[in-house]
């Protein structure tokens, strides 16, 4: 909840037209990237959900092409940051007007395991909370996750404007917020 509130304040401070982040959809049992334009809709968002249906980078590429001139924020995990970087190089995609927020990733479970895990925990929110409890230890043992996540560097993507770090921290008490530079921190009212 604190992360969603922070992203809402960040959206306002940066004057964004919306934020792209994982959101629960009524018709699907998992979160998927979605453009959120109303602060109230952030209640369905979960940047740390351990089950995703597809990579956010493709969604962001389509959004930037379709709505050039608008200012959006996007929450990215390490794999999504790498994919977006490749799209920038391959498609000459311009990220002007895009505020990138990198998050440490606790990895994702295989979609086939979702029903069992939801039955055990009761809800998506509880599943995320369970995984966040292990952030201080560096996350749950990798063998429990999708094979792609077992080979991935779980740290947040590099070269993002803002980074939310949770690995090695008691995530229920504190999240480290890093900003790329002092000028951006001042512009976003995040200077200390």
C-alpha positions in Angstrom: 0.0 0.0 0.0 2.8 2.4 0.8 4.4 1.7 -2.6 1.1 2.5 -4.4 0.8 5.7 -2.4 4.3 6.7 -3.3 3.7 6.0 -7.0 0.5 8.1 -6.8 2.5 11.0 -5.3 5.3 10.5 -7.8 2.7 10.6 -10.7 1.4 14.0 -9.5 4.8 15.5 -8.7 6.1 14.5 -12.2 2.9 15.7 -14.0 2.4 12.3 -15.6 -0.6 11.5 -17.8 -0.5 7.9 -16.3 1.5 5.1 -15.0 2.2 1.7 -16.6 2.4 -1.1 -14.0 1.1 -4.6 -13.2 -2.7 -4.4 -12.5 -5.1 -7.2 -11.5 -7.7 -7.7 -14.2 -11.2 -9.0 -13.4 -11.2 -11.4 -16.3 -7.8 -13.0 -15.6 -6.3 -14.5 -12.5 -3.0 -12.7 -12.8 -1.6 -9.2 -13.1 -0.7 -7.7 -16.5 0.8 -4.3 -17.5 -1.9 -1.6 -17.8 -1.9 2.2 -18.1 -3.4 3.7 -15.0 -4.6 7.2 -15.4 -6.6 7.7 -12.2 -5.0 7.6 -8.8 -7.9 5.5 -7.4 -7.1 2.7 -9.9 -3.7 2.3 -8.3 -5.4 0.2 -5.6 -5.5 -2.7 -8.1 -1.8 -2.3 -9.0 1.0 -4.4 -7.5 4.6 -3.7 -8.7 5.9 -6.7 -6.7 3.3 -9.4 -7.8 5.2 -12.7 -8.2 3.1 -13.8 -11.2 3.1 -11.9 -14.5 1.6 -12.8 -17.8 3.9 -10.9 -20.1 6.8 -8.4 -20.3 5.9 -4.7 -19.9 8.5 -3.6 -22.5 6.3 -4.4 -25.5 3.3 -2.6 -23.9 5.4 0.5 -23.3 6.7 0.5 -26.8 3.2 0.4 -28.2 2.1 3.1 -25.8 5.0 5.5 -26.7 4.3 5.0 -30.4 0.6 5.6 -30.1 0.7 8.5 -27.7 3.9 10.5 -28.4 3.9 13.9 -26.7 2.4 12.5 -23.5 4.3 11.9 -20.3 4.0 8.5 -18.7 5.7 6.6 -15.9 6.5 2.9 -16.1 7.4 0.4 -13.4 10.0 -2.1 -14.6 11.7 -5.2 -13.3 15.2 -6.2 -14.4 14.1 -8.4 -17.3 11.6 -5.7 -18.5 14.3 -3.0 -18.3 16.6 -5.1 -20.4 13.8 -5.8 -22.9 12.9 -2.1 -23.1 16.6 -1.2 -23.7 16.7 -3.7 -26.6 13.5 -2.2 -28.1 15.0 1.3 -27.9 18.1 0.1 -29.8 16.2 -2.1 -32.4 13.2 0.2 -33.0 14.9 3.6 -32.4 12.3 4.1 -29.7 12.5 7.4 -27.9 12.0 7.4 -24.2 11.6 11.1 -24.0 8.7 11.9 -21.6 8.9 8.5 -19.9 9.7 8.3 -16.2 11.2 4.9 -15.5 10.8 3.3 -12.0 12.9 0.2 -11.5 11.9 -2.3 -8.8 13.8 -5.1 -7.2 12.2 -8.3 -8.3 11.5 -11.2 -6.0 11.0 -13.4 -9.2 7.8 -14.9 -10.5 6.1 -18.3 -10.1 5.1 -20.4 -13.1 1.5 -19.6 -14.2 0.7 -23.3 -13.7 1.4 -22.9 -9.9 -0.9 -19.8 -9.5 -4.1 -21.6 -8.5 -2.4 -23.7 -5.9 -0.5 -20.7 -4.4 -3.7 -18.5 -4.4 -5.6 -21.3 -2.7 -2.9 -21.5 -0.1 -2.6 -17.7 0.5 -6.2 -16.7 -0.3 -5.5 -13.6 -2.5 -3.0 -11.9 -4.8 -2.2 -9.3 -2.1 -1.4 -12.0 0.4 0.8 -13.8 -2.1 2.8 -10.7 -2.7 3.0 -10.0 1.1 4.3 -13.5 1.7 7.1 -13.0 -0.9 7.9 -9.5 0.5 8.6 -11.1 3.9 11.6 -12.9 2.3 13.0 -9.7 0.7 15.4 -9.2 3.7 17.0 -12.6 3.0 17.2 -11.9 -0.8 14.0 -13.6 -1.7 12.7 -17.2 -1.6 14.9 -20.0 -3.0 15.1 -19.6 -6.7 14.3 -23.2 -7.6 10.6 -22.4 -6.7 10.3 -19.9 -9.6 10.0 -19.9 -13.4 13.2 -21.1 -15.1 13.7 -17.6 -16.7 13.7 -16.1 -13.3 16.2 -18.6 -12.0 18.7 -17.3 -14.6 17.9 -13.6 -14.1 19.7 -11.0 -12.1 16.9 -10.0 -9.7 18.1 -6.5 -9.0 16.2 -3.5 -10.3 17.0 -2.4 -13.8 20.0 0.0 -14.1 19.7 3.4 -15.6 16.1 4.1 -14.4 15.1 7.5 -13.1 13.8 6.2 -9.8 14.6 2.8 -8.2 12.7 1.1 -5.4 15.0 -1.3 -3.6 13.7 -4.0 -1.3 16.2 -6.8 -1.4 18.1 -7.1 1.8 15.6 -4.9 3.6 12.7 -5.6 5.9 10.2 -4.6 3.2 7.3 -4.3 5.7 9.2 -1.5 7.4 11.3 0.3 4.8 11.9 0.6 1.1 15.0 2.4 -0.3 14.1 5.0 -2.9 17.0 6.0 -5.2 16.8 8.9 -7.7 19.1 9.1 -10.7 20.4 12.6 -9.9 19.9 15.6 -7.6 18.2 17.6 -10.3 15.5 14.9 -10.9 15.1 14.5 -7.1 14.4 18.2 -6.9 12.0 18.2 -9.8 10.1 15.3 -8.2 10.1 16.8 -4.8 12.1 13.9 -3.5 15.2 15.8 -2.2 16.1 15.2 1.4 
